[in-house]
């Protein structure tokens, strides 16, 4: 399964790295103070050009919220960051078909609309005000380096993208985003592929038929769409790592809408729910879980009904997800080509300083993610010992044992 998707993984992360490095983001970031349609659209675009890591997305949403963004709009950014990104669609096409990629983006748009509508009712008021008060201290207020001019027009290291895209340093920063995202998500991808392999090979179809009801028309679709997020909640796999598991579930018998709602539900994996509790308090975190689950299940169900009406749901399920043996075919040729491309990207990454890259950026010493210093959700130390982090989670791990992360490679 990993071999069949290797070229798509490299291609997807390479495209994502370029988008993150060159896309202008400050104009989008600046106007998120409400959840009117224009602000929701900006948050969606901003999320779609960000990293697909669920943990980083949750930290960035918290950062937007503490800097004055509307709470619902911050959540819209988080949803877009994990469901509307390029690499996700590419992997879905390769692994289980173009229909699932189209459903991911169409259903993701439906989910964001539902989140905006329900969030305006259930994620507002006193609880949100109390959550904002938790971040009222000076350590949370505004960009830490906003006065230095970084980020005036987006682009690599805050430079206009038209200028950055023509420089070696800009492409070195794009390559660093690619390598950093792969480094950051390697654990999720490993668990996802390993778990999917075991599910596909060892779990009998009878188990899935018992877990997901079948043959009851619309009630089957509803039950499967609701069950999909439950599997995500207990699987602990998020980001792009849940796509291989989705392929195994589709082979096992879950409905089309159930697969889509499962993919959407990477943002309610249990570790993330605990992070929401820490960020926003228990009451709001539980309300977020209920609203998120509802919109994920509803979006998956509505997407299935739309696709059924257009008669484009795949008619047959795979007997096996990928071939059982490696063979010399177009996949092998593509993998060789993209491994060469990856080698070049890795060379750019390793020589970033010599090529003039890295200005305004830092590498999270815990997870390896590249972050903009001006907008990093976490920071520790001063002077030459200063470090920036993608989230409070990474900052706290670092502060619990700094030598572990300053004397060894990022992990």
matplotlib code that plots the C-alpha trace (Angstrom):
import matplotlib.pyplot as plt

x = [0.0, 2.8, 4.7, 1.5, 1.1, 4.8, 4.9, 1.6, 2.9, 6.0, 4.1, 1.4, 3.8, 6.0, 3.0, 1.9, 5.4, 5.4, 1.9, 2.8, 6.0, 4.6, 0.9, 0.1, -1.5, -1.5, -4.3, -6.4, -5.3, -6.1, -9.9, -11.3, -13.1, -16.6, -18.1, -19.8, -19.5, -16.5, -14.5, -15.4, -14.2, -10.9, -10.5, -11.2, -8.6, -6.1, -6.6, -6.3, -2.9, -1.6, -0.1, -2.4, -1.2, -4.2, -2.2, -0.6, -4.0, -5.5, -2.7, -2.9, -6.7, -6.1, -3.5, -5.9, -8.6, -6.2, -5.2, -8.8, -10.3, -13.9, -14.1, -16.2, -14.0, -10.9, -12.6, -13.4, -9.6, -8.9, -11.4, -10.1, -6.5, -7.1, -9.8, -9.2, -5.4, -3.8, -2.0, -5.1, -6.9, -4.0, -3.7, -7.4, -7.3, -4.4, -5.7, -9.5, -10.6, -11.4, -14.9, -13.6, -11.3, -14.2, -16.4, -13.7, -13.6, -17.4, -18.2, -15.6, -17.3, -20.7, -19.1, -17.7, -21.2, -22.8, -20.1, -20.7, -24.4, -24.3, -21.3, -22.9, -25.6, -23.7, -20.1, -20.8, -21.8, -20.5, -18.3, -16.4, -16.0, -14.6, -12.2, -11.0, -10.4, -8.0, -5.7, -5.9, -2.4, 0.4, 2.1, -0.9, -1.7, -0.9, 2.0, 5.2, 7.3, 4.7, 6.7, 9.6, 7.8, 7.7, 4.6, 3.6, 2.5, 2.7, 5.1, 8.3, 9.8, 7.3, 8.5, 6.0, 5.4, 6.2, 9.7, 10.2, 9.2, 12.1, 14.8, 16.8, 16.1, 12.4, 12.5, 14.8, 12.1, 9.5, 11.6, 12.0, 8.2, 8.0, 10.6, 9.4, 5.8, 6.9, 9.0, 6.2, 3.6, 5.8, 4.4, 0.8, 1.5, 3.4, 0.5, -2.0, -0.4, 0.5, -3.0, -4.6, -2.5, -3.5, -7.2, -7.2, -5.3, -6.4, -9.9, -12.6, -15.4, -17.9, -16.6, -17.3, -20.7, -21.5, -20.1, -21.7, -25.4, -26.3, -29.4, -31.6, -31.6, -31.3, -30.9, -27.7, -26.3, -27.2, -25.7, -22.5, -22.1, -22.4, -20.1, -17.3, -16.3, -16.5, -13.8, -11.7, -12.2, -10.7, -8.1, -5.8, -4.7, -5.1, -4.0, -3.2, -2.6, -6.3, -6.6, -5.1, -7.5, -10.4, -9.4, -9.5, -12.9, -14.3, -13.0, -14.6, -18.1, -18.7, -20.9, -19.6, -20.8, -19.3, -15.8, -16.1, -17.3, -14.4, -11.9, -13.4, -13.2, -9.5, -10.1, -11.9, -9.2, -9.1, -5.7, -7.1, -10.2, -8.0, -6.0, -9.3, -10.1, -6.8, -7.2, -10.8, -12.0, -14.1, -17.5, -16.6, -14.5, -17.4, -19.7, -17.0, -17.0, -20.8, -20.9, -17.9, -19.3, -22.7, -21.4, -18.9, -21.6, -24.2, -21.6, -20.7, -24.4, -25.3, -22.3, -23.4, -27.0, -25.7, -23.4, -26.1, -28.4, -25.7, -25.1, -21.3, -20.7, -18.3, -20.4, -17.9, -15.6, -12.0, -11.3, -7.9, -6.8, -3.5, -1.7, -0.2, 3.2, 5.4, 5.5, 7.3, 4.6, 3.8, 3.7, 7.3, 8.4, 6.6, 8.1, 11.6, 11.0, 9.5, 12.3, 14.7, 12.6, 12.6, 16.4, 16.6, 14.2, 16.2, 19.3, 17.6, 16.5, 20.0, 21.6, 18.9, 21.3, 23.9, 21.1, 19.9, 16.7, 15.4, 15.0, 11.9, 11.5, 12.4, 12.2, 10.2, 12.9, 10.2, 8.2, 10.4, 7.7, 8.8, 7.0, 7.0, 8.7, 6.3, 3.2, 4.5, 2.0, 4.7, 8.2, 10.7, 14.1, 15.9, 18.7, 20.7, 18.8, 15.4, 13.1, 9.8, 7.1, 4.0, 1.9, 1.8, 2.0, 5.4, 6.6, 5.6, 7.4, 10.5, 10.4, 10.0, 13.3, 15.2, 18.5, 16.5, 15.6, 18.6, 21.2, 19.3, 17.6, 13.9, 11.4]
y = [0.0, 2.4, 1.5, 2.1, 5.6, 6.6, 8.8, 10.5, 11.1, 12.8, 14.8, 15.9, 17.0, 18.8, 20.7, 21.5, 22.8, 25.2, 26.4, 27.0, 28.8, 31.1, 31.7, 35.1, 34.6, 37.8, 39.4, 36.3, 36.1, 39.8, 39.7, 36.8, 38.7, 37.3, 34.3, 36.1, 34.4, 36.5, 35.7, 32.0, 32.0, 33.6, 31.1, 28.2, 29.4, 30.1, 26.6, 25.0, 26.5, 25.4, 22.2, 19.1, 18.1, 18.0, 19.0, 22.0, 23.0, 22.9, 25.0, 27.5, 27.8, 28.6, 31.1, 32.9, 32.9, 34.4, 37.1, 38.3, 35.9, 34.8, 31.3, 29.7, 31.1, 29.8, 26.3, 26.7, 27.3, 24.1, 22.1, 23.4, 22.8, 19.0, 18.4, 20.7, 20.3, 19.1, 16.0, 14.5, 14.5, 13.0, 10.1, 9.4, 9.2, 6.8, 4.6, 4.3, 6.4, 9.8, 9.7, 9.9, 12.8, 14.7, 13.8, 15.0, 18.5, 18.7, 17.2, 19.4, 22.5, 21.2, 20.5, 24.0, 25.5, 23.3, 24.2, 27.9, 27.5, 25.3, 26.9, 30.3, 28.8, 26.3, 27.6, 31.1, 33.1, 32.8, 29.7, 31.2, 34.5, 32.4, 30.6, 33.9, 35.2, 32.2, 33.7, 37.4, 37.4, 39.3, 36.1, 35.3, 38.8, 39.4, 38.3, 38.1, 39.6, 41.7, 44.8, 43.4, 43.5, 39.8, 38.6, 41.9, 40.2, 36.4, 34.5, 32.8, 34.5, 37.3, 38.4, 39.0, 35.6, 36.9, 37.7, 34.7, 32.2, 33.4, 32.9, 29.8, 30.7, 30.7, 27.2, 26.1, 27.2, 25.4, 22.2, 22.6, 22.8, 19.5, 17.7, 19.2, 18.0, 14.5, 14.4, 15.7, 13.2, 10.2, 8.6, 9.1, 7.7, 4.7, 3.9, 4.5, 2.2, -0.5, -0.5, -0.5, -3.5, -5.5, -4.6, -5.5, -8.7, -10.2, -8.8, -11.0, -9.3, -10.8, -8.5, -5.4, -6.7, -7.0, -3.6, -1.7, -2.5, -3.3, -3.8, -1.2, 1.6, 5.1, 3.7, 2.0, 5.2, 7.1, 4.5, 4.2, 8.0, 8.3, 5.3, 6.7, 9.5, 7.0, 4.9, 8.0, 9.0, 5.8, 5.1, 7.9, 8.3, 11.7, 13.8, 11.9, 8.7, 7.9, 7.5, 4.0, 3.1, 4.6, 2.3, -0.7, 0.3, 0.7, -2.8, -4.1, -2.8, 0.6, 2.9, 5.6, 8.3, 6.4, 6.5, 10.2, 11.0, 8.9, 10.9, 14.1, 13.0, 13.2, 16.3, 14.4, 11.7, 11.4, 13.1, 16.2, 16.3, 16.4, 19.3, 21.2, 20.6, 22.1, 25.1, 26.1, 24.3, 21.1, 22.6, 24.1, 21.1, 18.8, 21.1, 21.2, 17.4, 17.2, 19.8, 18.4, 14.9, 16.1, 18.1, 15.4, 12.7, 15.0, 16.1, 12.4, 11.4, 14.4, 13.7, 10.1, 11.1, 13.6, 11.0, 8.4, 10.9, 11.4, 7.6, 8.0, 6.0, 3.1, 0.1, -2.5, -2.8, -4.0, -7.6, -6.3, -2.7, -3.0, -5.9, -8.4, -8.4, -5.6, -5.6, -3.5, -1.2, 2.5, 2.8, 1.6, 4.1, 7.0, 6.0, 6.1, 9.5, 11.0, 9.5, 11.5, 14.6, 13.9, 13.6, 17.1, 18.5, 17.0, 18.5, 21.9, 21.4, 20.4, 23.4, 25.9, 28.2, 28.2, 29.0, 31.9, 30.3, 30.1, 33.8, 34.3, 30.6, 28.0, 24.2, 22.9, 20.8, 18.4, 17.4, 18.9, 21.2, 24.4, 27.4, 31.1, 32.8, 35.7, 33.5, 30.5, 29.2, 28.5, 29.8, 29.0, 30.4, 33.6, 34.8, 32.0, 29.4, 30.5, 27.9, 28.1, 25.4, 24.5, 24.0, 24.2, 20.4, 20.5, 23.4, 21.5, 18.3, 20.4, 22.1, 18.8, 17.6, 20.2, 18.2, 15.4, 17.7, 20.0, 17.2, 14.8, 15.2, 16.4, 13.7]
z = [0.0, 0.9, -2.4, -4.5, -3.0, -2.6, -5.7, -4.7, -1.2, -2.5, -5.1, -2.7, 0.0, -2.6, -4.0, -0.4, 0.5, -2.5, -1.7, 2.0, 1.0, -1.7, -1.2, 0.3, 3.6, 5.6, 3.6, 4.4, 8.0, 8.8, 8.3, 10.4, 13.1, 12.4, 10.7, 7.9, 4.4, 3.4, 6.6, 6.3, 2.7, 3.8, 6.6, 4.2, 1.7, 4.5, 5.9, 2.4, 1.9, 5.3, 6.7, 6.8, 10.3, 12.7, 15.7, 13.9, 12.6, 16.1, 17.4, 14.6, 15.1, 18.8, 17.8, 15.4, 18.1, 20.7, 18.3, 17.8, 15.2, 15.6, 17.3, 14.6, 11.8, 13.6, 13.6, 9.9, 9.3, 11.3, 9.2, 5.9, 6.9, 7.3, 4.7, 1.7, 1.3, -1.9, -0.7, 0.7, -2.6, -4.4, -2.0, -2.1, -5.9, -5.9, -3.1, -3.4, -6.5, -7.8, -6.4, -2.9, -3.7, -5.2, -2.2, 0.2, -1.3, -1.9, 1.4, 3.1, 1.7, 3.0, 6.4, 6.6, 5.8, 8.5, 11.0, 10.3, 10.8, 13.9, 15.4, 15.3, 17.6, 19.8, 19.8, 20.9, 23.9, 27.5, 27.0, 24.2, 26.1, 29.0, 26.7, 25.2, 28.8, 29.3, 26.8, 28.0, 29.3, 27.4, 26.4, 24.2, 22.8, 19.2, 17.0, 19.0, 16.2, 14.4, 14.4, 12.4, 9.1, 8.6, 6.7, 5.1, 1.9, 2.7, 0.5, 1.7, 4.7, 4.4, 0.9, -1.9, -3.6, -7.1, -5.8, -3.6, -6.4, -8.5, -5.9, -4.8, -1.2, -1.8, -3.3, -0.5, 2.0, 0.0, 0.1, 3.8, 4.2, 2.3, 4.3, 7.6, 6.9, 6.0, 9.2, 11.3, 9.9, 9.6, 12.8, 11.7, 8.2, 9.7, 12.1, 9.3, 6.7, 9.3, 10.8, 7.4, 6.3, 9.4, 9.0, 5.3, 5.7, 9.0, 9.9, 8.3, 6.4, 8.8, 11.5, 9.4, 8.4, 12.1, 13.0, 10.1, 9.5, 5.9, 3.9, 5.6, 3.1, 4.5, 8.0, 6.9, 5.5, 8.7, 11.0, 9.0, 8.8, 12.5, 13.2, 11.0, 13.4, 16.4, 14.7, 14.2, 17.8, 19.2, 16.4, 17.5, 13.8, 12.2, 9.3, 6.1, 8.1, 8.2, 4.4, 4.4, 7.2, 5.1, 2.3, 4.6, 5.9, 2.4, 1.5, 4.8, 3.9, 5.4, 3.3, 1.0, 3.4, 6.3, 4.7, 4.1, 7.6, 8.9, 6.9, 8.1, 11.7, 12.1, 14.1, 16.9, 17.5, 21.3, 21.8, 20.0, 22.1, 25.2, 23.6, 23.0, 26.7, 27.7, 25.3, 25.8, 29.0, 29.5, 28.8, 25.4, 24.4, 25.0, 23.0, 20.2, 20.1, 19.8, 17.1, 15.2, 15.3, 14.1, 11.1, 10.1, 10.1, 8.4, 5.7, 5.0, 4.7, 2.5, 0.3, -0.1, -1.0, -3.6, -5.2, -5.1, -6.9, -9.6, -9.7, -9.3, -6.1, -7.0, -7.8, -6.7, -3.6, -4.1, -3.2, -2.2, -1.8, -3.7, -5.4, -3.0, -4.8, -6.1, -9.9, -12.6, -13.9, -14.2, -10.4, -10.2, -12.9, -11.2, -7.8, -9.3, -10.9, -7.7, -5.5, -7.7, -7.2, -3.5, -3.5, -5.1, -2.5, 0.3, -1.2, -1.2, 2.4, 3.6, 1.8, 2.8, 4.7, 1.8, -0.6, 1.5, 2.9, 6.4, 7.1, 9.3, 9.8, 12.5, 12.8, 15.7, 17.6, 18.8, 15.7, 12.9, 11.5, 9.9, 11.5, 10.8, 13.8, 13.6, 14.0, 15.9, 18.5, 21.0, 21.9, 24.6, 25.6, 24.7, 22.4, 20.8, 22.8, 21.5, 19.9, 18.2, 18.2, 16.1, 19.2, 23.0, 23.0, 21.4, 23.6, 26.8, 25.6, 25.0, 28.3, 30.1, 28.8, 26.7, 26.3, 24.6, 21.7, 21.5, 21.4, 19.1, 15.7, 15.7, 16.2]

ax = plt.figure().add_subplot(projection="3d")
ax.plot(x, y, z, "-o")
ax.set_aspect("equal")
plt.show()
